[in-house]
Amino acid sequence: MKGIGKRTTIAFLSIVALLSVSGVISLFELSNLSYDTDAILSASSRDMEVSKNLLRSAHDHSRAIIDIAIFGREDKAACHKALAELDSHIASVRDKAPAAVQGSLDTLSLYSAELRLLTENYKSSETVVIDSLNIEIRRVDGRKWYLEVYEPAYDRFIEQVKRYITLSHGELAPRAAQLSKNAYRSVAPVLISLLVMIAIVLMLFYFVYIYGVKPIKRINRSLAEYLSFKLPYKPKAEMVDEIKELSDNIENLINISKSNKKQGEDAI
């Protein structure tokens, strides 16, 4: 293969190779983008689920404490269940949590332990020693204890859960920014290959027109002028490879035709 055929084949194969390479790069980047997106969404969903569970368990513990302190319920099983759920939720994210969030989880554990201590130490009545001979048992004002002792501890725990949510989302922000960069990286090869392909197509059009279409039009016009008006066959165009060979062969045929015609006339 040589000449125009070789150049045309190389040109189109180059376009195919360029598109193939850019497609593979884009698929690779899109795969990474999909993985990063799944990781960020999973982490965000996990943090939101844990935060929701912490708030729900803390609310359950508060309701159980109200039943005990205000309504006089003696059974603390519901309180212990809510506290166990709190510790379980905190432990479920501790291993996968980044270092910046570990401190927030430690504080949550401390506040959870504070709630546990308040639960264990609460008694509906207390013994008061008046003197060595007189001992009085007084009932604890559960409403006052709840408002002055328990509720501040409960509020501290809730505020810490909110800080945990803020820190968790803050840790995801750089990954979201990196995700945006990866999106540009996945699209960039396609855009670059598109621009290069447009340039190659325009160059291919130029060379095909200059070295293919234009010479053939000039050959056809010069041949038509020779056949119609017996003008000399001299196409004025830059020709290479097979096009030049075609023009030379046409000129040779015309010369042979002229020579044969002249020999016939001389023979007569």
Secondary structure, 3 states (H helix, E strand, C coil): CCHHHHHHHHHHHHHHHHHHHHHHHHHHHHHHHHHHHHHHHHHHHHHHHHHHHHHHHHHHHHHHHHHHHCCCCCCCHHHHHHHHHHHHHHHHHHCCCCHHHHHHHHHHHHHHHHHHHHHHHCCCEEEEECCCCCEEEEECCHHHHHHHHHHHHHHHHHHHHHHHHHHHHHHHHHHHHHHHHHHHHHHHHHHHHHHHHHHHHHHHHHHHHHHHHHHHHHHHHHHHHHHHHCCCCCCCCCCCHHHHHHHHHHHHHHHHHHHHHHHHHHHC
